[in-house]
């Protein structure tokens, strides 16, 4: 396939971009160097418009086709931010920033979309307009929402939007996708329990918040096992348990719990929030303690549009010969905000036999670059064929 051949030629250059980004990771909205590199390259490629500062540190590039009789405008999105993880690999392009690394492959996503932007700027073999979107703060900061809140979709008239994520454990360059709900809504909670502290030898004189909190942790699991329809997915995870005292002989006055709730439909999300609050407060009251619950709604469910998903899968098959059905994912993805504003699809591209994402030994597999770039380019050329 011509596009694939071109990206095979560009592979050393795109790989060099990717590894430079890997060496210089930036977290959340602090993607100042990354955003500058992206903007400079888009200008160098000859994009018709390059705008920075969308969603704080996001970058948008506009590429016009040879013609525009269709009036179509397609958005292609990549995320740029890294994670607050200390890298534990021995690769030559290892992170130079202590306590930060590209442990989710956003360096690869950015490099692949840059590669596609270079190709599309060179050839312009399509009828319409492409808007390439480089987003900060996917890892918990909601950068996608901030870019949408800045009016990105309306400003450039984006009609459809497509995203991609690498997937360890799937052969490099292979694809998988599903229509409808795909990635889960990801909410957070903070719980403050207060009892009556005292001496560990006199528990009868206390309201032992460690015991109360332990019952709360166990009771919260009934949201999944006894409150939710078994065919609906929900994951409630208490991920932190902190007492106000670290001494061996002190029953603490307070315990702080935090964690996440993952769901795949709005009704289950509402149910989980309501029951979490009821269970925490009710359990605390049973033991004579009090509870404060702060439930923070995060990323919504990411829902792929049916028509765009079928098209994305067709393009994937043209690139790699196959596109597998993807499983539901209980992780969150803030591309969901863009899919709430416009129809579109999000696809997985194989990263081969590597460490999982968010692991200190993870590294993006550069062998996936030609397939990823080709998918982006083919989305444009097939959706907006040259007149």
C-alpha positions as YAML, in Angstrom:
chain: A
units: angstrom
residues:
- id: 1
  name: UNK
  ca: [0.00, 0.00, 0.00]
- id: 2
  name: UNK
  ca: [1.55, 3.39, -1.00]
- id: 3
  name: UNK
  ca: [0.78, 5.11, 2.29]
- id: 4
  name: UNK
  ca: [2.34, 2.27, 4.28]
- id: 5
  name: UNK
  ca: [5.42, 2.34, 2.06]
- id: 6
  name: UNK
  ca: [5.83, 6.07, 2.64]
- id: 7
  name: UNK
  ca: [5.67, 5.60, 6.40]
- id: 8
  name: UNK
  ca: [8.24, 2.82, 6.19]
- id: 9
  name: UNK
  ca: [10.52, 5.41, 4.59]
- id: 10
  name: UNK
  ca: [9.70, 7.94, 7.30]
- id: 11
  name: UNK
  ca: [10.09, 5.44, 10.13]
- id: 12
  name: UNK
  ca: [13.63, 6.46, 11.21]
- id: 13
  name: UNK
  ca: [12.60, 10.13, 11.35]
- id: 14
  name: UNK
  ca: [9.35, 9.49, 13.23]
- id: 15
  name: UNK
  ca: [11.15, 7.13, 15.62]
- id: 16
  name: UNK
  ca: [13.68, 9.88, 16.38]
- id: 17
  name: UNK
  ca: [10.83, 12.28, 17.22]
- id: 18
  name: UNK
  ca: [9.23, 9.66, 19.45]
- id: 19
  name: UNK
  ca: [12.41, 8.93, 21.37]
- id: 20
  name: UNK
  ca: [13.13, 12.61, 21.86]
- id: 21
  name: UNK
  ca: [9.68, 13.02, 23.40]
- id: 22
  name: UNK
  ca: [10.30, 9.95, 25.55]
- id: 23
  name: UNK
  ca: [13.51, 11.45, 26.92]
- id: 24
  name: UNK
  ca: [11.71, 14.67, 27.83]
- id: 25
  name: UNK
  ca: [8.40, 13.72, 29.46]
- id: 26
  name: UNK
  ca: [6.02, 16.38, 30.77]
- id: 27
  name: UNK
  ca: [3.05, 15.84, 33.07]
- id: 28
  name: UNK
  ca: [-0.57, 17.03, 32.77]
- id: 29
  name: UNK
  ca: [-0.77, 20.60, 31.39]
- id: 30
  name: UNK
  ca: [2.97, 21.24, 31.76]
- id: 31
  name: UNK
  ca: [3.64, 20.06, 28.20]
- id: 32
  name: UNK
  ca: [5.41, 23.29, 27.26]
- id: 33
  name: UNK
  ca: [8.42, 21.73, 25.50]
- id: 34
  name: UNK
  ca: [6.32, 19.01, 23.87]
- id: 35
  name: UNK
  ca: [3.75, 21.51, 22.62]
- id: 36
  name: UNK
  ca: [6.51, 23.72, 21.21]
- id: 37
  name: UNK
  ca: [8.10, 20.77, 19.41]
- id: 38
  name: UNK
  ca: [4.72, 19.79, 17.94]
- id: 39
  name: UNK
  ca: [3.89, 23.34, 16.84]
- id: 40
  name: UNK
  ca: [7.33, 23.83, 15.24]
- id: 41
  name: UNK
  ca: [7.03, 20.60, 13.28]
- id: 42
  name: UNK
  ca: [3.51, 21.39, 12.07]
- id: 43
  name: UNK
  ca: [4.77, 24.76, 10.80]
- id: 44
  name: UNK
  ca: [7.75, 23.06, 9.19]
- id: 45
  name: UNK
  ca: [5.40, 20.62, 7.42]
- id: 46
  name: UNK
  ca: [3.48, 23.56, 5.93]
- id: 47
  name: UNK
  ca: [0.20, 23.23, 7.79]
- id: 48
  name: UNK
  ca: [-2.24, 25.96, 6.75]
- id: 49
  name: UNK
  ca: [-2.81, 27.03, 10.36]
- id: 50
  name: UNK
  ca: [-1.10, 26.19, 13.64]
- id: 51
  name: UNK
  ca: [-2.62, 27.40, 16.90]
- id: 52
  name: UNK
  ca: [-1.23, 26.87, 20.40]
- id: 53
  name: UNK
  ca: [-2.81, 27.43, 23.81]
- id: 54
  name: UNK
  ca: [-6.04, 25.53, 23.14]
- id: 55
  name: UNK
  ca: [-6.98, 23.79, 26.38]
- id: 56
  name: UNK
  ca: [-4.08, 25.64, 28.06]
- id: 57
  name: UNK
  ca: [-1.19, 23.86, 26.32]
- id: 58
  name: UNK
  ca: [-2.91, 22.01, 23.47]
- id: 59
  name: UNK
  ca: [-1.89, 22.46, 19.81]
- id: 60
  name: UNK
  ca: [-4.12, 22.40, 16.74]
- id: 61
  name: UNK
  ca: [-2.95, 22.16, 13.13]
- id: 62
  name: UNK
  ca: [-5.12, 22.61, 10.04]
- id: 63
  name: UNK
  ca: [-4.34, 20.90, 6.73]
- id: 64
  name: UNK
  ca: [-6.45, 21.64, 3.66]
- id: 65
  name: UNK
  ca: [-6.84, 19.11, 0.87]
- id: 66
  name: UNK
  ca: [-6.28, 19.74, -2.83]
- id: 67
  name: UNK
  ca: [-9.98, 20.56, -3.04]
- id: 68
  name: UNK
  ca: [-12.89, 21.22, -0.69]
- id: 69
  name: UNK
  ca: [-16.05, 20.41, -2.59]
- id: 70
  name: UNK
  ca: [-17.20, 18.10, 0.20]
- id: 71
  name: UNK
  ca: [-16.97, 20.68, 2.99]
- id: 72
  name: UNK
  ca: [-15.97, 17.86, 5.33]
- id: 73
  name: UNK
  ca: [-13.75, 18.49, 8.35]
- id: 74
  name: UNK
  ca: [-12.22, 15.58, 10.25]
- id: 75
  name: UNK
  ca: [-10.38, 15.81, 13.55]
- id: 76
  name: UNK
  ca: [-7.51, 13.46, 14.49]
- id: 77
  name: UNK
  ca: [-6.42, 13.49, 18.13]
- id: 78
  name: UNK
  ca: [-3.27, 12.40, 19.97]
- id: 79
  name: UNK
  ca: [-2.39, 12.92, 23.65]
- id: 80
  name: UNK
  ca: [0.99, 14.35, 24.71]
- id: 81
  name: UNK
  ca: [1.38, 14.04, 28.49]
- id: 82
  name: UNK
  ca: [3.44, 11.59, 30.55]
- id: 83
  name: UNK
  ca: [2.97, 10.04, 33.99]
- id: 84
  name: UNK
  ca: [4.55, 10.73, 37.41]
- id: 85
  name: UNK
  ca: [6.43, 7.40, 37.37]
- id: 86
  name: UNK
  ca: [10.16, 6.80, 37.74]
- id: 87
  name: UNK
  ca: [11.31, 4.90, 34.66]
- id: 88
  name: UNK
  ca: [12.95, 1.51, 35.19]
- id: 89
  name: UNK
  ca: [14.17, 0.63, 31.70]
- id: 90
  name: UNK
  ca: [17.69, 0.57, 30.28]
- id: 91
  name: UNK
  ca: [16.83, 1.96, 26.83]
- id: 92
  name: UNK
  ca: [19.12, 4.64, 25.41]
- id: 93
  name: UNK
  ca: [16.20, 7.07, 25.18]
- id: 94
  name: UNK
  ca: [15.30, 6.64, 28.86]
- id: 95
  name: UNK
  ca: [13.58, 9.58, 30.56]
- id: 96
  name: UNK
  ca: [15.89, 12.40, 31.60]
- id: 97
  name: UNK
  ca: [13.32, 13.71, 34.07]
- id: 98
  name: UNK
  ca: [13.38, 12.12, 37.52]
- id: 99
  name: UNK
  ca: [9.93, 10.92, 38.54]
- id: 100
  name: UNK
  ca: [8.34, 11.33, 35.10]
- id: 101
  name: UNK
  ca: [8.11, 8.98, 32.13]
- id: 102
  name: UNK
  ca: [6.03, 8.16, 29.08]
- id: 103
  name: UNK
  ca: [4.56, 5.03, 30.65]
- id: 104
  name: UNK
  ca: [1.40, 5.07, 28.52]
- id: 105
  name: UNK
  ca: [2.81, 5.62, 25.03]
- id: 106
  name: UNK
  ca: [1.58, 9.15, 24.46]
- id: 107
  name: UNK
  ca: [5.01, 9.86, 22.99]
- id: 108
  name: UNK
  ca: [4.17, 7.25, 20.34]
- id: 109
  name: UNK
  ca: [0.68, 8.64, 19.76]
- id: 110
  name: UNK
  ca: [2.08, 12.15, 19.24]
- id: 111
  name: UNK
  ca: [4.85, 10.94, 16.94]
- id: 112
  name: UNK
  ca: [2.43, 8.89, 14.81]
- id: 113
  name: UNK
  ca: [0.04, 11.80, 14.37]
- id: 114
  name: UNK
  ca: [2.96, 14.07, 13.49]
- id: 115
  name: UNK
  ca: [4.02, 11.51, 10.90]
- id: 116
  name: UNK
  ca: [0.53, 11.49, 9.44]
- id: 117
  name: UNK
  ca: [0.45, 15.30, 9.45]
- id: 118
  name: UNK
  ca: [3.75, 15.40, 7.54]
- id: 119
  name: UNK
  ca: [2.44, 12.99, 4.92]
- id: 120
  name: UNK
  ca: [-0.94, 14.73, 4.56]
- id: 121
  name: UNK
  ca: [0.77, 18.12, 4.24]
- id: 122
  name: UNK
  ca: [2.99, 16.72, 1.48]
- id: 123
  name: UNK
  ca: [0.31, 14.96, -0.55]
- id: 124
  name: UNK
  ca: [-2.98, 16.73, 0.27]
- id: 125
  name: UNK
  ca: [-4.67, 13.93, -1.66]
- id: 126
  name: UNK
  ca: [-8.11, 14.50, -0.16]
- id: 127
  name: UNK
  ca: [-11.17, 16.70, -0.56]
- id: 128
  name: UNK
  ca: [-11.84, 18.60, 2.66]
- id: 129
  name: UNK
  ca: [-9.96, 19.68, 5.77]
- id: 130
  name: UNK
  ca: [-8.04, 17.80, 8.46]
- id: 131
  name: UNK
  ca: [-7.61, 19.20, 11.97]
- id: 132
  name: UNK
  ca: [-4.81, 17.49, 13.89]
- id: 133
  name: UNK
  ca: [-5.32, 17.80, 17.65]
- id: 134
  name: UNK
  ca: [-2.49, 17.40, 20.17]
- id: 135
  name: UNK
  ca: [-3.93, 17.28, 23.66]
- id: 136
  name: UNK
  ca: [-2.32, 17.74, 27.09]
- id: 137
  name: UNK
  ca: [-3.44, 16.24, 30.41]
- id: 138
  name: UNK
  ca: [-5.14, 13.02, 29.39]
- id: 139
  name: UNK
  ca: [-3.78, 11.32, 32.51]
- id: 140
  name: UNK
  ca: [-6.33, 12.66, 34.95]
- id: 141
  name: UNK
  ca: [-6.33, 16.34, 34.03]
- id: 142
  name: UNK
  ca: [-9.19, 16.36, 31.53]
- id: 143
  name: UNK
  ca: [-7.26, 18.14, 28.79]
- id: 144
  name: UNK
  ca: [-9.74, 16.89, 26.21]
- id: 145
  name: UNK
  ca: [-12.57, 18.64, 28.02]
- id: 146
  name: UNK
  ca: [-10.53, 21.84, 28.28]
- id: 147
  name: UNK
  ca: [-9.88, 21.86, 24.54]
- id: 148
  name: UNK
  ca: [-13.59, 21.34, 23.87]
- id: 149
  name: UNK
  ca: [-14.49, 24.04, 26.41]
- id: 150
  name: UNK
  ca: [-12.20, 26.40, 24.49]
- id: 151
  name: UNK
  ca: [-14.55, 25.94, 21.51]
- id: 152
  name: UNK
  ca: [-12.24, 23.79, 19.40]
- id: 153
  name: UNK
  ca: [-14.99, 21.81, 17.65]
- id: 154
  name: UNK
  ca: [-16.98, 24.85, 16.54]
- id: 155
  name: UNK
  ca: [-13.96, 27.06, 15.82]
- id: 156
  name: UNK
  ca: [-12.66, 24.68, 13.15]
- id: 157
  name: UNK
  ca: [-16.00, 23.15, 12.21]
- id: 158
  name: UNK
  ca: [-14.95, 19.61, 13.10]
- id: 159
  name: UNK
  ca: [-17.64, 17.12, 12.07]
- id: 160
  name: UNK
  ca: [-16.06, 13.80, 13.09]
- id: 161
  name: UNK
  ca: [-13.15, 12.96, 15.39]
- id: 162
  name: UNK
  ca: [-10.88, 9.91, 15.65]
- id: 163
  name: UNK
  ca: [-8.44, 8.74, 18.31]
- id: 164
  name: UNK
  ca: [-5.98, 5.90, 18.85]
- id: 165
  name: UNK
  ca: [-4.19, 4.15, 21.73]
- id: 166
  name: UNK
  ca: [-1.44, 1.57, 21.73]
- id: 167
  name: UNK
  ca: [-2.27, -1.78, 23.35]
- id: 168
  name: UNK
  ca: [0.38, -4.06, 24.89]
- id: 169
  name: UNK
  ca: [-0.25, -7.78, 24.44]
- id: 170
  name: UNK
  ca: [-1.66, -7.34, 20.93]
- id: 171
  name: UNK
  ca: [0.69, -7.89, 17.95]
- id: 172
  name: UNK
  ca: [2.42, -4.68, 16.91]
- id: 173
  name: UNK
  ca: [0.52, -2.95, 14.14]
- id: 174
  name: UNK
  ca: [-2.67, -4.99, 14.54]
- id: 175
  name: UNK
  ca: [-5.95, -3.24, 15.41]
- id: 176
  name: UNK
  ca: [-9.01, -3.78, 17.61]
- id: 177
  name: UNK
  ca: [-12.17, -1.72, 18.12]
- id: 178
  name: UNK
  ca: [-15.75, -1.93, 19.37]
- id: 179
  name: UNK
  ca: [-18.87, 0.15, 18.82]
- id: 180
  name: UNK
  ca: [-20.81, 1.77, 21.65]
- id: 181
  name: UNK
  ca: [-19.52, 2.00, 25.22]
- id: 182
  name: UNK
  ca: [-15.81, 1.17, 25.14]
- id: 183
  name: UNK
  ca: [-13.87, 2.77, 28.02]
- id: 184
  name: UNK
  ca: [-15.45, 3.27, 31.44]
- id: 185
  name: UNK
  ca: [-16.48, 6.38, 33.30]
- id: 186
  name: UNK
  ca: [-13.80, 7.00, 35.91]
- id: 187
  name: UNK
  ca: [-14.86, 8.69, 39.15]
- id: 188
  name: UNK
  ca: [-12.97, 9.26, 42.40]
- id: 189
  name: UNK
  ca: [-13.95, 9.44, 46.05]
- id: 190
  name: UNK
  ca: [-12.47, 10.77, 49.28]
- id: 191
  name: UNK
  ca: [-13.86, 9.55, 52.61]
- id: 192
  name: UNK
  ca: [-13.04, 11.03, 56.02]
- id: 193
  name: UNK
  ca: [-14.13, 8.90, 58.98]
- id: 194
  name: UNK
  ca: [-14.00, 10.27, 62.53]
- id: 195
  name: UNK
  ca: [-14.46, 8.31, 65.73]
- id: 196
  name: UNK
  ca: [-12.91, 8.66, 69.16]
- id: 197
  name: UNK
  ca: [-9.21, 7.99, 69.51]
- id: 198
  name: UNK
  ca: [-7.60, 6.51, 72.55]
- id: 199
  name: UNK
  ca: [-5.26, 3.95, 74.07]
- id: 200
  name: UNK
  ca: [-4.97, 0.62, 72.26]
- id: 201
  name: UNK
  ca: [-5.29, -1.14, 75.60]
- id: 202
  name: UNK
  ca: [-8.71, 0.45, 76.26]
- id: 203
  name: UNK
  ca: [-10.72, -0.02, 73.06]
- id: 204
  name: UNK
  ca: [-13.98, 0.11, 75.02]
- id: 205
  name: UNK
  ca: [-13.34, 3.81, 75.64]
- id: 206
  name: UNK
  ca: [-12.92, 4.57, 71.95]
- id: 207
  name: UNK
  ca: [-14.82, 4.52, 68.67]
- id: 208
  name: UNK
  ca: [-12.20, 2.66, 66.65]
- id: 209
  name: UNK
  ca: [-12.09, 4.25, 63.23]
- id: 210
  name: UNK
  ca: [-9.72, 1.56, 61.93]
- id: 211
  name: UNK
  ca: [-12.43, -1.03, 62.54]
- id: 212
  name: UNK
  ca: [-15.09, 1.29, 61.08]
- id: 213
  name: UNK
  ca: [-13.01, 1.91, 57.97]
- id: 214
  name: UNK
  ca: [-12.34, -1.80, 57.54]
- id: 215
  name: UNK
  ca: [-16.08, -2.49, 57.54]
- id: 216
  name: UNK
  ca: [-16.58, 0.35, 55.04]
- id: 217
  name: UNK
  ca: [-13.98, -1.11, 52.66]
- id: 218
  name: UNK
  ca: [-15.70, -4.51, 52.72]
- id: 219
  name: UNK
  ca: [-19.22, -3.09, 52.53]
- id: 220
  name: UNK
  ca: [-18.40, -1.02, 49.45]
- id: 221
  name: UNK
  ca: [-17.85, -4.24, 47.51]
- id: 222
  name: UNK
  ca: [-21.57, -4.99, 47.84]
- id: 223
  name: UNK
  ca: [-22.24, -2.22, 45.33]
- id: 224
  name: UNK
  ca: [-20.98, -4.62, 42.66]
- id: 225
  name: UNK
  ca: [-22.07, -7.91, 44.24]
- id: 226
  name: UNK
  ca: [-25.52, -7.00, 45.61]
- id: 227
  name: UNK
  ca: [-26.70, -3.60, 44.30]
- id: 228
  name: UNK
  ca: [-25.86, -3.68, 40.60]
- id: 229
  name: UNK
  ca: [-27.42, -5.84, 37.91]
- id: 230
  name: UNK
  ca: [-24.87, -8.64, 37.29]
- id: 231
  name: UNK
  ca: [-24.81, -7.88, 33.55]
- id: 232
  name: UNK
  ca: [-23.71, -4.28, 34.21]
- id: 233
  name: UNK
  ca: [-20.06, -3.56, 34.84]
- id: 234
  name: UNK
  ca: [-18.90, -1.68, 37.94]
- id: 235
  name: UNK
  ca: [-15.57, -1.67, 39.77]
- id: 236
  name: UNK
  ca: [-15.23, -0.04, 43.21]
- id: 237
  name: UNK
  ca: [-11.62, 0.10, 44.39]
- id: 238
  name: UNK
  ca: [-10.42, 1.56, 47.70]
- id: 239
  name: UNK
  ca: [-6.82, 2.38, 46.87]
- id: 240
  name: UNK
  ca: [-5.63, 4.26, 49.97]
- id: 241
  name: UNK
  ca: [-6.23, 3.71, 53.72]
- id: 242
  name: UNK
  ca: [-4.54, 6.28, 56.00]
- id: 243
  name: UNK
  ca: [-4.95, 6.55, 59.77]
- id: 244
  name: UNK
  ca: [-4.28, 9.75, 61.70]
- id: 245
  name: UNK
  ca: [-1.87, 7.91, 63.99]
- id: 246
  name: UNK
  ca: [1.03, 5.64, 63.09]
- id: 247
  name: UNK
  ca: [1.79, 4.50, 66.65]
- id: 248
  name: UNK
  ca: [1.44, 0.88, 67.76]
- id: 249
  name: UNK
  ca: [-0.46, 1.76, 70.93]
- id: 250
  name: UNK
  ca: [-2.88, 4.44, 69.69]
- id: 251
  name: UNK
  ca: [-6.34, 3.94, 68.24]
- id: 252
  name: UNK
  ca: [-6.62, 6.74, 65.69]
- id: 253
  name: UNK
  ca: [-9.21, 9.50, 65.78]
- id: 254
  name: UNK
  ca: [-9.56, 9.63, 61.99]
- id: 255
  name: UNK
  ca: [-9.12, 7.45, 58.92]
- id: 256
  name: UNK
  ca: [-8.96, 8.76, 55.35]
- id: 257
  name: UNK
  ca: [-9.95, 6.50, 52.45]
- id: 258
  name: UNK
  ca: [-9.73, 7.22, 48.74]
- id: 259
  name: UNK
  ca: [-10.37, 5.26, 45.58]
- id: 260
  name: UNK
  ca: [-12.16, 5.00, 42.25]
- id: 261
  name: UNK
  ca: [-15.46, 3.85, 40.78]
- id: 262
  name: UNK
  ca: [-15.61, 2.61, 37.18]
- id: 263
  name: UNK
  ca: [-18.90, 2.15, 35.32]
- id: 264
  name: UNK
  ca: [-20.12, 1.76, 31.74]
- id: 265
  name: UNK
  ca: [-23.58, 3.30, 31.75]
- id: 266
  name: UNK
  ca: [-25.13, 6.42, 33.33]
- id: 267
  name: UNK
  ca: [-27.70, 4.58, 35.48]
- id: 268
  name: UNK
  ca: [-25.04, 2.36, 37.05]
- id: 269
  name: UNK
  ca: [-22.89, 5.43, 37.63]
- id: 270
  name: UNK
  ca: [-25.73, 7.18, 39.48]
- id: 271
  name: UNK
  ca: [-26.46, 4.05, 41.49]
- id: 272
  name: UNK
  ca: [-22.82, 3.59, 42.50]
- id: 273
  name: UNK
  ca: [-22.51, 7.20, 43.66]
- id: 274
  name: UNK
  ca: [-25.70, 7.02, 45.71]
- id: 275
  name: UNK
  ca: [-24.95, 3.67, 47.31]
- id: 276
  name: UNK
  ca: [-21.35, 4.56, 48.10]
- id: 277
  name: UNK
  ca: [-22.50, 7.58, 50.10]
- id: 278
  name: UNK
  ca: [-25.28, 5.64, 51.83]
- id: 279
  name: UNK
  ca: [-23.02, 2.72, 52.75]
- id: 280
  name: UNK
  ca: [-20.24, 4.91, 54.12]
- id: 281
  name: UNK
  ca: [-22.49, 7.09, 56.23]
- id: 282
  name: UNK
  ca: [-24.64, 4.17, 57.39]
- id: 283
  name: UNK
  ca: [-21.68, 2.00, 58.37]
- id: 284
  name: UNK
  ca: [-20.05, 4.85, 60.23]
- id: 285
  name: UNK
  ca: [-23.29, 5.58, 62.13]
- id: 286
  name: UNK
  ca: [-23.65, 1.93, 63.11]
- id: 287
  name: UNK
  ca: [-20.39, 2.17, 65.05]
- id: 288
  name: UNK
  ca: [-21.04, 5.67, 66.42]
- id: 289
  name: UNK
  ca: [-18.60, 7.37, 64.04]
- id: 290
  name: UNK
  ca: [-19.21, 10.12, 61.50]
- id: 291
  name: UNK
  ca: [-18.32, 10.27, 57.81]
- id: 292
  name: UNK
  ca: [-17.73, 12.89, 55.16]
- id: 293
  name: UNK
  ca: [-17.88, 11.71, 51.54]
- id: 294
  name: UNK
  ca: [-16.57, 13.65, 48.56]
- id: 295
  name: UNK
  ca: [-17.55, 11.94, 45.29]
- id: 296
  name: UNK
  ca: [-15.82, 13.49, 42.26]
- id: 297
  name: UNK
  ca: [-17.13, 12.66, 38.81]
- id: 298
  name: UNK
  ca: [-14.30, 12.28, 36.34]
- id: 299
  name: UNK
  ca: [-14.20, 11.15, 32.73]
- id: 300
  name: UNK
  ca: [-17.53, 10.00, 31.27]
- id: 301
  name: UNK
  ca: [-18.05, 6.70, 29.46]
- id: 302
  name: UNK
  ca: [-16.28, 6.78, 26.11]
- id: 303
  name: UNK
  ca: [-18.82, 5.79, 23.43]
- id: 304
  name: UNK
  ca: [-17.80, 4.99, 19.85]
- id: 305
  name: UNK
  ca: [-20.35, 5.98, 17.19]
- id: 306
  name: UNK
  ca: [-21.59, 3.01, 15.14]
- id: 307
  name: UNK
  ca: [-21.04, 4.42, 11.64]
- id: 308
  name: UNK
  ca: [-17.59, 5.83, 12.39]
- id: 309
  name: UNK
  ca: [-16.56, 2.61, 14.17]
- id: 310
  name: UNK
  ca: [-17.46, 0.51, 11.15]
- id: 311
  name: UNK
  ca: [-15.48, 2.88, 8.96]
- id: 312
  name: UNK
  ca: [-12.47, 2.89, 11.32]
- id: 313
  name: UNK
  ca: [-12.46, -0.92, 11.35]
- id: 314
  name: UNK
  ca: [-12.62, -1.02, 7.55]
- id: 315
  name: UNK
  ca: [-9.61, 1.30, 7.37]
- id: 316
  name: UNK
  ca: [-7.74, -0.82, 9.91]
- id: 317
  name: UNK
  ca: [-8.34, -3.94, 7.84]
- id: 318
  name: UNK
  ca: [-6.97, -2.16, 4.78]
- id: 319
  name: UNK
  ca: [-3.79, -1.32, 6.71]
- id: 320
  name: UNK
  ca: [-3.07, -4.54, 8.58]
- id: 321
  name: UNK
  ca: [-5.41, -7.12, 7.06]
- id: 322
  name: UNK
  ca: [-7.58, -7.51, 10.15]
- id: 323
  name: UNK
  ca: [-9.35, -5.62, 12.92]
- id: 324
  name: UNK
  ca: [-10.31, -7.66, 15.96]
- id: 325
  name: UNK
  ca: [-13.32, -7.04, 18.21]
- id: 326
  name: UNK
  ca: [-12.05, -5.24, 21.32]
- id: 327
  name: UNK
  ca: [-13.12, -6.08, 24.85]
- id: 328
  name: UNK
  ca: [-14.67, -3.55, 27.19]
- id: 329
  name: UNK
  ca: [-12.06, -1.54, 29.08]
- id: 330
  name: UNK
  ca: [-12.66, -0.41, 32.67]
- id: 331
  name: UNK
  ca: [-9.95, 2.23, 32.40]
- id: 332
  name: UNK
  ca: [-10.93, 5.84, 31.70]
- id: 333
  name: UNK
  ca: [-10.12, 7.88, 28.60]
- id: 334
  name: UNK
  ca: [-10.84, 11.58, 28.22]
- id: 335
  name: UNK
  ca: [-11.30, 11.30, 24.46]
- id: 336
  name: UNK
  ca: [-14.81, 10.62, 25.78]
- id: 337
  name: UNK
  ca: [-15.35, 14.39, 26.04]
- id: 338
  name: UNK
  ca: [-14.62, 14.84, 22.33]
- id: 339
  name: UNK
  ca: [-16.95, 11.96, 21.43]
- id: 340
  name: UNK
  ca: [-19.69, 13.63, 23.48]
- id: 341
  name: UNK
  ca: [-19.41, 16.66, 21.16]
- id: 342
  name: UNK
  ca: [-18.92, 14.90, 17.82]
- id: 343
  name: UNK
  ca: [-19.44, 11.42, 16.35]
- id: 344
  name: UNK
  ca: [-16.24, 9.46, 15.97]
- id: 345
  name: UNK
  ca: [-14.28, 6.39, 16.96]
- id: 346
  name: UNK
  ca: [-11.34, 5.32, 19.08]
- id: 347
  name: UNK
  ca: [-9.18, 2.36, 18.04]
- id: 348
  name: UNK
  ca: [-6.47, 0.24, 19.66]
- id: 349
  name: UNK
  ca: [-3.19, -0.50, 17.85]
- id: 350
  name: UNK
  ca: [-1.02, -3.38, 19.03]
- id: 351
  name: UNK
  ca: [2.19, -2.61, 20.94]
- id: 352
  name: UNK
  ca: [3.50, -6.18, 20.93]
- id: 353
  name: UNK
  ca: [4.79, -8.14, 23.90]
- id: 354
  name: UNK
  ca: [5.72, -5.23, 26.16]
- id: 355
  name: UNK
  ca: [5.12, -4.24, 29.77]
- id: 356
  name: UNK
  ca: [1.62, -2.95, 30.40]
- id: 357
  name: UNK
  ca: [0.84, 0.74, 30.26]
- id: 358
  name: UNK
  ca: [1.46, 2.66, 33.50]
- id: 359
  name: UNK
  ca: [4.29, 0.24, 34.36]
- id: 360
  name: UNK
  ca: [7.83, 1.60, 35.03]
- id: 361
  name: UNK
  ca: [9.29, -0.85, 32.48]
- id: 362
  name: UNK
  ca: [6.89, 0.08, 29.66]
- id: 363
  name: UNK
  ca: [8.15, 1.52, 26.37]
- id: 364
  name: UNK
  ca: [6.25, 2.29, 23.18]
- id: 365
  name: UNK
  ca: [7.05, -0.14, 20.36]
- id: 366
  name: UNK
  ca: [8.33, 1.79, 17.36]
- id: 367
  name: UNK
  ca: [7.41, -1.12, 15.08]
- id: 368
  name: UNK
  ca: [3.78, 0.03, 15.42]
- id: 369
  name: UNK
  ca: [4.51, 3.43, 13.88]
- id: 370
  name: UNK
  ca: [3.95, 2.64, 10.16]
- id: 371
  name: UNK
  ca: [0.57, 1.01, 10.84]
- id: 372
  name: UNK
  ca: [-0.56, 3.79, 13.17]
- id: 373
  name: UNK
  ca: [0.45, 6.55, 10.77]
- id: 374
  name: UNK
  ca: [-1.14, 4.71, 7.84]
- id: 375
  name: UNK
  ca: [-4.42, 4.38, 9.72]
- id: 376
  name: UNK
  ca: [-4.54, 8.13, 10.35]
- id: 377
  name: UNK
  ca: [-3.76, 8.92, 6.71]
- id: 378
  name: UNK
  ca: [-6.22, 6.37, 5.35]
- id: 379
  name: UNK
  ca: [-8.98, 7.72, 7.61]
- id: 380
  name: UNK
  ca: [-8.57, 11.05, 5.83]
- id: 381
  name: UNK
  ca: [-8.11, 9.81, 2.26]
- id: 382
  name: UNK
  ca: [-10.98, 7.30, 2.42]
- id: 383
  name: UNK
  ca: [-13.40, 9.53, 4.32]
- id: 384
  name: UNK
  ca: [-12.69, 12.52, 2.08]
- id: 385
  name: UNK
  ca: [-11.56, 11.05, -1.25]
- id: 386
  name: UNK
  ca: [-9.95, 13.46, -3.66]
- id: 387
  name: UNK
  ca: [-12.44, 15.00, -6.08]
...
